[in-house]
Amino acid sequence: MKSVLIVGAVLMLAACGVDGEPIYPTASSAVTLSNHGVSVGTNVALNQGPLSVSLGLGL
């Protein structure tokens, strides 16, 4: 539980700009229609210099 709180605190500090400019997320979405039905995909990414963290979800 402590590790979750520590990670949350570090993320909040990074988001508010205490250690520099805040990092703004980028998001993209796609809706695809095919013979098999409709599919939806979403991607959220954080980019800071050479470091990139991305989370994608497809339904």
C-alpha distances in whole Angstrom, upper triangle without the diagonal:
4,5,5,7,9,10,11,13,15,16,17,19,20,21,23,25,24,25,28,29,26,25,27,26,29,29,32,33,36,37,40,42,44,46,43,41,39,36,34,31,29,28,25,26,25,27,27,30,30,27,26,23,24,23,26,26,29,31
4,5,5,6,9,10,11,12,14,15,17,18,20,21,23,22,22,25,27,24,24,26,26,29,30,33,34,37,39,41,44,46,48,45,44,41,38,35,33,30,29,26,26,24,27,26,29,29,26,26,23,25,24,27,28,31,33
4,5,5,6,8,10,11,12,14,15,17,18,20,22,20,20,23,25,23,22,24,23,26,27,30,32,34,37,39,42,44,46,43,42,39,36,33,31,28,26,23,23,21,23,23,26,26,22,22,20,21,21,24,25,29,31
4,5,5,6,9,10,11,12,14,15,16,18,20,20,20,23,24,21,20,22,21,24,24,27,29,32,34,36,39,41,43,40,39,36,33,30,28,25,23,21,21,19,22,22,25,25,22,21,18,19,19,22,23,26,28
4,5,5,6,9,10,10,12,14,15,16,19,18,18,21,22,20,20,21,21,25,25,29,30,33,35,38,41,43,46,43,41,38,35,32,30,27,25,22,22,20,23,23,26,26,23,22,20,21,21,24,25,29,30
4,5,5,6,9,10,11,12,14,16,17,16,16,19,21,19,19,21,21,24,26,29,31,34,37,39,42,44,47,44,43,40,36,33,31,28,25,22,21,19,21,21,23,24,21,21,19,21,21,24,26,30,32
4,5,5,6,9,10,11,12,14,16,15,15,18,19,16,16,18,18,21,22,25,27,30,33,36,39,41,43,41,39,37,33,30,27,24,22,19,18,16,18,18,21,21,17,17,15,17,17,21,22,26,28
4,5,5,6,9,10,10,12,15,14,15,17,18,15,15,16,16,20,21,24,26,29,32,35,38,40,43,40,38,35,32,29,26,23,21,18,17,16,18,18,22,22,19,18,16,17,17,21,22,26,27
4,5,5,6,9,10,11,13,12,13,16,17,14,15,17,18,21,23,26,29,32,35,38,41,43,46,44,42,39,35,32,29,26,24,20,20,17,19,19,22,23,20,20,18,20,20,24,25,29,31
4,5,5,6,9,10,11,10,10,13,14,12,13,15,16,20,22,25,28,31,34,37,40,43,45,43,41,38,35,32,29,25,23,19,18,15,16,15,18,19,16,17,15,18,19,22,25,28,31
4,5,5,6,9,10,11,11,13,13,10,10,12,13,16,18,22,24,28,30,33,37,39,42,40,38,35,31,28,25,22,19,16,14,12,14,13,17,18,15,15,13,15,16,19,21,25,27
4,5,5,6,9,9,11,13,13,10,11,12,13,17,19,23,25,29,32,35,38,41,44,42,39,36,33,30,27,23,21,17,16,14,16,16,19,21,18,18,16,18,18,22,23,27,29
4,5,5,6,6,7,10,11,9,11,13,15,19,21,25,28,31,34,37,41,43,46,44,42,39,36,32,30,26,23,20,18,15,16,15,18,20,17,18,17,19,21,24,26,30,32
4,6,6,6,6,8,8,6,7,10,12,16,18,22,25,29,32,35,38,41,44,42,40,37,34,30,27,23,21,17,15,11,12,11,14,16,14,14,14,16,18,22,24,28,30
4,6,8,9,9,8,5,6,8,10,14,16,20,23,26,29,33,36,39,42,40,38,35,32,28,25,21,19,15,14,11,12,12,15,18,15,15,14,16,17,20,23,26,28
4,6,8,9,8,6,9,10,13,16,19,23,26,29,32,36,39,42,45,44,41,38,35,31,28,25,22,19,17,14,16,15,18,21,18,18,18,20,21,24,26,30,32
4,5,5,5,4,8,10,14,17,20,24,27,31,34,37,41,43,47,45,43,40,36,33,30,26,23,20,18,14,15,13,15,19,17,18,18,20,22,25,28,31,34
4,6,8,8,11,14,17,20,23,27,30,34,37,40,44,46,50,48,46,43,39,36,33,29,26,23,20,17,17,15,17,20,19,20,20,23,24,28,30,34,36
4,7,8,10,14,17,20,23,27,30,34,37,40,44,46,49,48,46,43,39,36,33,29,26,22,20,16,15,13,14,17,16,18,18,21,23,27,30,33,36
4,6,9,12,15,18,22,25,29,32,36,39,42,45,48,47,45,42,38,35,32,28,25,21,19,15,14,11,13,16,15,17,18,21,23,27,30,33,36
4,6,9,13,15,19,22,26,29,33,36,39,42,46,44,43,39,36,32,29,26,23,19,17,13,12,10,12,16,15,16,17,19,22,25,28,31,34
4,6,10,13,16,20,23,27,30,33,37,39,43,41,39,36,33,29,26,23,20,16,14,11,11,10,13,16,14,15,15,17,19,22,24,28,30
4,7,10,13,17,20,23,27,30,33,36,40,38,36,33,30,26,23,19,16,13,10,7,7,7,10,13,11,11,11,13,15,18,21,24,27
4,7,10,14,17,20,24,27,30,33,37,35,33,30,27,23,20,17,14,10,9,7,8,9,13,15,13,12,12,13,14,17,19,22,25
4,7,10,14,17,20,23,27,30,33,32,30,26,23,20,17,13,10,7,6,5,7,10,13,15,13,10,10,9,11,13,15,18,21
4,7,11,14,17,20,24,27,30,29,27,24,21,17,14,11,8,6,5,6,8,12,14,15,14,11,11,9,11,12,14,17,19
4,7,11,14,17,20,23,27,26,24,20,17,14,11,7,6,4,6,9,11,15,18,18,16,13,12,10,10,10,11,13,16
4,7,11,13,17,20,23,23,21,17,14,11,8,6,5,7,9,12,14,18,20,20,19,15,14,11,11,9,11,12,14
4,7,10,14,17,20,19,17,13,11,7,6,4,6,9,12,15,17,21,23,23,22,18,17,13,12,10,9,10,11
4,6,10,13,17,16,14,10,8,6,5,6,9,12,15,18,20,24,26,26,24,20,19,16,14,11,11,9,10
4,7,10,14,13,11,7,6,5,7,9,12,15,18,22,24,28,30,29,28,24,23,19,17,14,12,10,10
4,7,10,10,8,6,5,6,8,12,14,18,21,24,26,30,32,31,29,26,24,21,19,15,14,11,10
4,7,8,6,5,7,9,12,15,18,22,24,28,30,34,35,35,33,30,28,24,22,19,17,13,12
4,5,5,6,8,11,14,17,20,24,27,30,32,36,37,36,35,31,30,26,24,20,18,15,14
4,6,8,11,14,17,21,24,27,30,34,35,39,41,39,38,34,33,29,27,23,21,17,16
4,7,9,13,15,19,22,26,28,32,34,38,39,38,36,33,31,27,25,21,18,15,13
4,7,10,13,17,20,24,27,31,33,37,38,37,36,32,30,26,24,20,17,13,11
4,7,10,14,17,21,24,27,30,34,36,35,33,29,27,23,21,17,14,11,9
4,7,10,14,17,20,24,26,30,32,31,29,26,23,20,17,13,11,7,6
4,7,10,14,17,21,23,27,29,29,27,23,21,17,14,11,8,6,5
4,7,10,14,17,20,23,26,25,23,19,17,13,11,7,6,4,6
4,7,10,14,17,20,23,22,20,16,14,11,8,6,5,6,9
4,7,10,13,17,19,19,16,13,11,7,6,4,6,9,12
4,7,10,14,17,17,14,11,8,6,5,6,9,12,15
4,7,10,13,13,11,7,6,4,6,8,12,15,18
4,7,10,11,8,6,5,6,9,12,15,18,22
4,6,8,6,4,7,9,12,15,18,21,24
4,6,5,6,9,12,15,18,22,25,28
4,6,8,11,14,18,20,24,27,30
4,7,10,13,17,19,23,26,29
4,7,10,14,17,20,23,27
4,7,10,13,17,20,23
4,7,10,14,17,20
4,7,10,13,17
4,7,10,14
4,7,10
4,7
4
